[in-house]
Amino acid sequence: MRRGVQLQTSRARRPTSEPRRASERSITFEVELVYDPESDGWVFRVPSLGIVGGDKTRAAAVLRAREAIAFTIEGEEGSAPPAGVELIYIPARLGARPHRISA
């Protein structure tokens, strides 16, 4: 079983000489990959995002994982929240320990 496969996600691939646009970001996610002999395919899990999926080949499973990550974190850009929904933004520090919030 292979664990901790790192995937670089970005909106578009370009030559390294081309500068990154300000709207593009690169984030690394831990992806667990395992071959499932019963289904004769590869299963992936992205624990931090709650994503599970798979495909017949390892390469296809990695591609599906990348697509699922992008879909999950990008959301519907520019769309307004439904009526009655409060939209807030909470900054998070990677690697930081969670703090208790007192009411």
N, C-alpha and C positions, 0 to 999 in steps of 0.2 A: 504494500500500500504506500503510495506516495502522498506525503502530507506537506502542506506549506508551500505549494507552488505559487510563485509570485506573478501576478499579471499587471502589466502597466496598461492603464486605460487612458485613452486620449480621444479627442473627437476626430482627428484626422492624422494620418501618417504623412510626413513630409521629409525631404532631405534634411540632414542635420545642419546644413548651411542656411536653411530658411529659418528666420526668427519665429518664435512662438508668439501667437497673438495674445493680447492681454486677457481675452475671454476664455482661453484654453488653460486647463489645469491637468496635471498628471497626479494620480493617486495610486498607491499600491495597496492591493487587498490580498489577504491570505485566502487561497483557494485550496480546498482539499480534493484530491482526485483519487479515485479507487476503481479498479477494474472489477466488474460484477460478472462472474462466470455464468450465473443463472440467466441473465438477460443478454449475455455476450456483448456487453457494452461498458462504457465508462460513465461513472456518476461523479458529479461535482457538487460541492457545498461551499458557500461563502458565509461562514458563521457570523461575521459582523453585520451582514445585511439580511440574514435569514433566507438566502436563496439556495434552492436545491434544483438540480436538473441533470441532464445527461445526454449522451449521443452514442452512436455506434463506435466511433474511433476516438482516440485520445485527442487528436488535433481538433476534431469537430466538437468535442466536449469543451475544450479550452475556448474555442471560438464562441460557443453558446454561452459560456460563463462570462466572457468579455461583453457580449451583447446584453446579457441580463444585468450585469453591473452597470453598464452605461444607461440602460433603460431605467433602472431603479434610482440612480443618483441624478439623472438629468431631469426627470419629470416632464411636465408640460410647460416648457418655457413660455413666458409671456401670458399665461392664462391667469385669469382672476379667480380667487377662491369663491366657492359657492356662497350665496347669501347666508349670513349668520355665522360664518366661519371666521374666527380671528386668526390672522396670519402673523406669527412672530418669528424672529430669528435669534437663535441662541448660539453664541460662539463656543467652540469646544477646543481644548488643547489636547493634541495627541500625546499619549503616554502619561497624561496627568491622572492622578487618582481621583475618583468621584468624591464629591463633597456632599454631605447631608444638607438638605434644605429644611430649615425649621419653619413651621407655619406660624 
